[in-house]
Amino acid sequence: MMGGCCGGLGFGGSFGIVGMLINLAVTLVVVGGVIWLVIWLVRRSAGGALFPQGKTTTPASPSGAEVSLSPKEALQLRYVRGEITREQYLSMLKDLE
């Protein structure tokens, strides 16, 4: 009889180290998928409360009070702060309209 342990299949089964790496990859994909599914379900069940669409909140003053902004107002604020160029601003504004 050849091999001794495990029916002669050797270290890591019949695929050896390659089989162990494939097993690791599959395990990571499954765990990542479960984590993604949990996050997706939490976002969906919250009804958008965690990540609202259409409105952006930003501090209005150093005191930390928040003001709700429309997408156009948020875009204007980014342009005024110099975060985006004029071309980017006009392109994004066109997309919003």
Backbone bond lengths (Angstrom), bond angles and torsions (degrees), N, CA, C in turn:
res aa  C-N    CA-C-N  psi(-1)  N-CA   C-N-CA  omega(-1)  CA-C   N-CA-C  phi
1 M - - - 1.444 - - 1.521 108.11 -
2 M 1.281 116.81 133.38 1.455 121.36 -177.92 1.518 110.23 -92.76
3 G 1.326 115.28 153.49 1.450 119.08 172.50 1.489 114.91 85.05
4 G 1.100 138.43 -56.48 1.448 131.86 -172.39 1.517 111.22 96.56
5 C 1.273 116.60 -90.32 1.479 122.48 -176.41 1.517 111.56 -85.69
6 C 1.257 116.62 150.00 1.467 125.30 168.37 1.522 113.25 62.83
7 G 1.298 117.54 31.46 1.455 120.49 176.95 1.518 113.95 68.87
8 G 1.302 117.86 24.76 1.450 120.90 177.89 1.513 114.38 77.11
9 L 1.331 117.15 16.03 1.461 119.49 -177.28 1.519 112.42 -83.78
10 G 1.295 118.29 -13.88 1.458 120.79 177.38 1.513 112.88 84.07
11 F 1.305 116.00 -172.86 1.467 123.19 -177.23 1.519 110.51 -67.73
12 G 1.316 117.70 124.81 1.460 122.14 176.21 1.515 113.95 79.99
13 G 1.283 118.67 17.82 1.445 120.44 178.83 1.511 111.33 84.29
14 S 1.317 117.48 -164.18 1.457 121.21 -175.00 1.518 112.84 -72.48
15 F 1.319 118.11 -17.12 1.450 120.83 -179.38 1.520 112.58 -99.15
16 G 1.322 118.03 -5.71 1.460 121.87 177.63 1.520 112.50 62.83
17 I 1.321 116.59 -140.14 1.462 122.36 -176.83 1.523 111.27 -66.11
18 V 1.333 117.18 -31.40 1.464 120.78 178.01 1.530 110.24 -62.95
19 G 1.325 116.41 -41.21 1.455 120.43 177.80 1.522 112.03 -63.01
20 M 1.322 116.24 -37.76 1.470 119.68 178.36 1.527 110.16 -66.61
21 L 1.338 118.09 -39.96 1.462 121.05 179.00 1.532 111.89 -67.23
22 I 1.328 116.11 -39.01 1.465 119.92 176.28 1.525 110.01 -63.85
23 N 1.324 116.75 -41.80 1.461 121.53 177.89 1.525 110.54 -61.03
24 L 1.326 117.25 -43.00 1.460 121.14 178.55 1.522 111.01 -62.64
25 A 1.336 117.12 -44.87 1.463 121.36 -179.76 1.526 111.18 -62.18
26 V 1.317 116.76 -44.54 1.467 120.73 179.57 1.530 110.21 -63.57
27 T 1.313 116.74 -42.10 1.464 120.70 179.02 1.524 111.00 -61.84
28 L 1.331 117.32 -44.26 1.466 120.43 179.48 1.526 111.58 -64.40
29 V 1.328 117.10 -38.82 1.466 120.31 177.76 1.523 110.65 -64.33
30 V 1.327 117.00 -43.20 1.471 120.38 -179.96 1.528 110.72 -65.08
31 V 1.323 117.91 -45.22 1.467 120.94 179.48 1.529 110.21 -63.62
32 G 1.337 117.34 -43.53 1.465 120.78 177.23 1.521 111.77 -61.10
33 G 1.328 116.39 -40.30 1.466 120.32 178.01 1.517 112.28 -63.98
34 V 1.320 117.23 -40.15 1.465 120.66 178.16 1.529 110.25 -64.99
35 I 1.323 117.22 -42.46 1.474 120.57 178.52 1.518 110.18 -63.33
36 W 1.338 117.64 -44.71 1.460 121.18 177.87 1.526 111.26 -60.89
37 L 1.319 117.37 -41.90 1.456 121.46 179.64 1.524 111.31 -62.73
38 V 1.323 117.75 -42.46 1.470 120.99 178.99 1.528 110.13 -63.11
39 I 1.329 117.15 -45.17 1.466 120.05 179.16 1.520 110.46 -62.69
40 W 1.320 117.60 -43.54 1.457 121.45 179.63 1.533 111.34 -61.81
41 L 1.335 116.65 -42.75 1.465 120.31 179.81 1.524 111.42 -66.07
42 V 1.337 117.57 -39.01 1.463 120.23 178.89 1.522 110.27 -64.68
43 R 1.327 117.39 -44.14 1.468 120.51 178.64 1.521 111.03 -63.54
44 R 1.313 116.37 -41.53 1.466 120.29 -177.98 1.527 111.53 -69.68
45 S 1.321 117.28 -41.45 1.464 120.06 -177.42 1.521 111.73 -72.98
46 A 1.329 117.51 -23.02 1.464 120.40 178.79 1.518 111.06 -75.83
47 G 1.327 117.63 -7.82 1.455 121.04 177.77 1.521 112.59 65.67
48 G 1.315 117.04 29.22 1.452 120.78 179.78 1.509 113.59 83.51
49 A 1.333 117.53 4.04 1.456 119.89 -178.31 1.524 111.67 -66.79
50 L 1.336 117.16 -32.61 1.456 119.71 179.71 1.519 111.95 -77.16
51 F 1.334 116.42 -34.37 1.452 121.39 -177.10 1.524 108.89 -134.03
52 P 1.343 117.75 77.35 1.460 120.49 -175.81 1.522 111.61 -66.34
53 Q 1.325 116.16 148.50 1.451 122.43 178.90 1.522 109.48 -104.69
54 G 1.329 116.69 144.17 1.453 120.68 172.41 1.513 114.97 92.30
55 K 1.264 119.88 -22.98 1.462 122.53 179.93 1.514 109.02 -127.11
56 T 1.322 115.21 143.04 1.449 121.38 177.37 1.515 107.54 -121.48
57 T 1.317 116.75 137.51 1.456 119.50 176.34 1.509 108.74 -104.95
58 T 1.301 115.11 140.78 1.452 120.69 179.86 1.520 108.56 -145.80
59 P 1.322 118.81 146.44 1.457 119.76 177.71 1.521 110.80 -61.20
60 A 1.309 116.86 130.00 1.464 121.60 -179.67 1.515 111.33 -87.22
61 S 1.308 116.23 -24.44 1.448 119.32 -176.65 1.522 108.75 -149.10
62 P 1.314 116.70 167.91 1.469 118.90 177.65 1.523 113.19 -61.21
63 S 1.330 117.23 -17.46 1.459 119.47 179.83 1.523 112.23 -70.31
64 G 1.351 116.63 -15.96 1.459 120.25 177.85 1.513 114.08 96.39
65 A 1.338 118.45 2.79 1.452 120.88 177.26 1.527 108.63 -63.91
66 E 1.317 116.94 139.56 1.453 120.22 -177.26 1.515 110.96 -103.69
67 V 1.344 114.90 145.65 1.450 122.34 178.54 1.519 106.64 -124.15
68 S 1.312 117.15 138.78 1.448 121.24 179.44 1.526 109.05 -86.38
69 L 1.339 116.40 128.05 1.456 121.75 -178.24 1.517 110.48 -115.22
70 S 1.328 115.77 146.11 1.462 119.78 171.89 1.526 107.62 -76.61
71 P 1.322 118.09 165.04 1.463 119.51 178.78 1.532 113.24 -57.81
72 K 1.338 117.33 -38.40 1.468 120.19 179.11 1.523 110.88 -65.52
73 E 1.329 116.35 -40.97 1.464 119.80 178.94 1.530 111.03 -65.69
74 A 1.316 116.56 -38.84 1.464 120.37 178.28 1.526 110.10 -65.36
75 L 1.332 116.81 -38.91 1.456 121.17 177.51 1.525 110.92 -65.12
76 Q 1.330 116.43 -43.10 1.469 120.26 177.60 1.525 110.47 -60.71
77 L 1.303 116.49 -41.22 1.457 120.94 179.85 1.531 110.90 -63.14
78 R 1.326 117.32 -41.83 1.466 120.36 177.51 1.525 110.99 -63.05
79 Y 1.340 116.86 -38.83 1.464 120.96 179.76 1.530 110.50 -67.22
80 V 1.323 116.41 -43.52 1.466 121.04 179.89 1.524 110.70 -63.48
81 R 1.317 117.03 -38.34 1.469 120.62 179.90 1.529 112.43 -73.51
82 G 1.332 117.70 -11.52 1.455 121.16 179.86 1.518 113.19 84.56
83 E 1.319 117.46 16.65 1.461 120.94 -179.78 1.525 111.88 -75.44
84 I 1.338 117.02 -25.29 1.459 121.56 179.74 1.525 109.17 -132.48
85 T 1.329 116.08 156.83 1.459 121.08 179.36 1.526 110.21 -82.62
86 R 1.339 115.33 171.18 1.459 120.01 179.23 1.527 110.66 -62.09
87 E 1.325 116.43 -41.25 1.465 120.33 -179.55 1.530 110.82 -63.63
88 Q 1.323 116.35 -42.64 1.464 119.91 177.49 1.529 110.40 -63.63
89 Y 1.328 115.79 -41.87 1.463 120.06 179.89 1.525 110.82 -60.13
90 L 1.350 116.29 -49.39 1.463 119.48 -178.12 1.522 111.45 -64.84
91 S 1.326 117.00 -38.19 1.462 120.06 178.76 1.535 110.66 -65.43
92 M 1.329 116.69 -45.06 1.473 120.18 -179.83 1.518 110.83 -66.86
93 L 1.335 116.40 -37.60 1.469 120.79 178.82 1.526 109.58 -63.13
94 K 1.326 116.17 -42.28 1.468 120.27 177.31 1.519 110.92 -61.78
95 D 1.343 117.53 -39.89 1.464 121.27 178.82 1.532 111.52 -64.51
96 L 1.324 116.85 -34.25 1.465 119.96 -179.04 1.521 112.54 -73.62
97 E 1.308 116.67 -24.88 1.463 120.00 -177.79 1.486 113.28 -88.92
